[in-house]
Amino acid sequence: MDFDFTDEQIQLRDAVQRWADKGYDFERRRRIVAAGGFDADVWRELTDLGLTGLTVPEAHGGLGLGPVEAMVVMEALGHGLVMEPLAQTLLAAAVLQRHADAALQADWLPRLAAGDRMVLAHTERRGRHRLDHCTTTATADGAGWRLAGTKHVVPAGDRADAWLVPARLDGALALFCVERGAPGAAATGYATQDGSRAADLVLDGAPARLVSRDGDTALAWAVDVGIALACAQAVGVMDRTLALTLEYLNTRKQFGVPIGSFQALRHRAADMKMELELARSMSYYATLKLGEPAPLRRQALARAKVQLGRSMRFVGQQAVQLHGGIGVTDEYVVSHCFKTLTQLELTFGDTLHHLGEVAARMTDEAGVAA
């Protein structure tokens, strides 16, 4: 099996990386954080690059590319510490293509490609990452539906043009689309620890369009796509974290020599590199398993999230320790890498949650043969 990227995928990665290096430097990122964690100009630049329509079919105005290209892009954006919620747009496009009817696809896929934002709003209090925990309800209203409930920590929720919302319909989980400006829908935004934005979404009889009556399947697909994208983003963040740490070790001097010449510190840097490559391989694994049947896919994505969680924690903590006090100052980029890794570890379920998911899906064949 050939695991090398194609020339087109490499060109895509390099183009996004060049934009991030030149157009999204650390100082611009700090200004965006100070202004609230979202920049419309940055989003417009991502749209102009074609990234918002990356996986949207060409018939709907997109580029028609696949999950591997999405992974490549998210890794490059992670390396640039880009906060704008492109992953949510890619997630929404995947959900609409697999679960929405033709009318909803024709309405929203071109809008996503053109730069409108749709985000997943599924987290509720006391859910503890469980997808079956949902108290939001849906009731029939003529030919449509109305939703009532509250969703928390919705990524860039107050900057979204629409939300994908799971709700209980006749006791079963269904997935709906609620558009911004709908009466009874209000999103209150706030900053998250890595400088990006989230929001609490309150729905009080808000009109909605049905995406899928099989909400369990649709939500599981959405979260698995989100995990794969988060894994790719985390690999990019860790790659930059390691590069910054190696640069520091080779320039910071003690006793007249770079501290990178000390064997103990070199071993720790090597351990960081090993964890990064373990995470990278599991990110590839996660993306490639998106095409598998649901049980195998869910197991694979949980495995990937466990390894990525462990690697993110290790790389982030080692980077801060090797830098010393400067590693936690707001003026230095490594502290922002650490915050981003910490937040990504919690995204779509933390390491402990997914370790439980892996354990629950183990079969007799996973044991040691007698």
C-alpha positions, 0 to 999 in steps of 0.5 A: 500500500502506498502511503505517500501523498500525491503531487496535488496533495503536497501542493495543497499542503504547501499552499496552505502552509505558505498562507499560514506562515505569511498571512497568519503570523503570531502577532496577527493571531494575538490581535485576533485573540484580543479582538474576540477569537474570530476574524472575518478577513481570515475567513474570507482568505480561507474562502478565497483559497477554496478551503471552505469548499474543499470537500463540497462536490463540484456540482455544488461549487466546491473542489470535490476533494476527499478526507485525505485532502481535508487531513492535509489542510487541517495539519497545515492549519494546525501548524499555523495555530489557525483558530477559525472553524474550518473543521466545522465547515468540513464536518458540516459538508460531510454530514449534509452529503451523507444524510441530508436530502437533495433539497437541503444539499442544494441549498446549503452545500453551495453556501458552505463553498461560498463561505457560510458557516455551519457548526455542530451544536451537540454538547449538553451539560452533564453529557460527559462526551456521550452522544446519546445524552440529549434533552433538546426536543423537537416537535412537529409544526405543520410541515416543519419542526420546532426545537427547544433546548440548550447546547453548550460549547458550540465552536464559534457558535455566535459566528455561525450562519446555521447549526446542526442540532441533535434533538429528541423526536418521538423519543429517538434522536434526530438531526436538524438544521437551524439557521441563524436569525431564526426566531427563538434561536440565540447564541451567546459567545465567549472566548475559550482557553486557546483564544478561539470562540465558543457559544451557548445556543438557546433554542426556544421553539426555533424553527428547524429543517430535518437533516436525518431521522436517524440522528444516532447514525448521523451524529456518530458520523459527524463526530467521527469526521470531527475526530479525524480533523481534530487529530490532523490539526493536533499533529500540525500543532505538535509539529510546530511545538517540537520545532520551536522546542528544538530551536530553543534548545539549540540557541539557549546557552548554559555554561557556554554551550547550547542546552541542546548539547546536554544528553538528558535534554536530547533524550527528552526531545527524541521522546517528543519526536517519537510521540509526534510520529505515533500521533501522525500515524494514528491521524492517518489511520483515523482518516483512512478508516472513515470509509469503513462500516460504522462499528469498525470506524467508531473503534478506529477513531476512538483508538486514534483519539486515545493515542493523540490525547496521550501524545498531545499531553506529552509533547505539550508538557515536555515543551513547557518544561524544556522552555522553563518559565518562558514556556507559559508566558502569553508573549511566547508562541509555545504557551499558545501551542500548549493551550491549543493541544489541551483544548484539542485533547478535550474536543469530541471526547477526552482520552479517558472517554475514548479509552473506555470506548476502545475497551467497550468495543474489544472482542475475544479476538483482541485478547492473547491467544491461549 
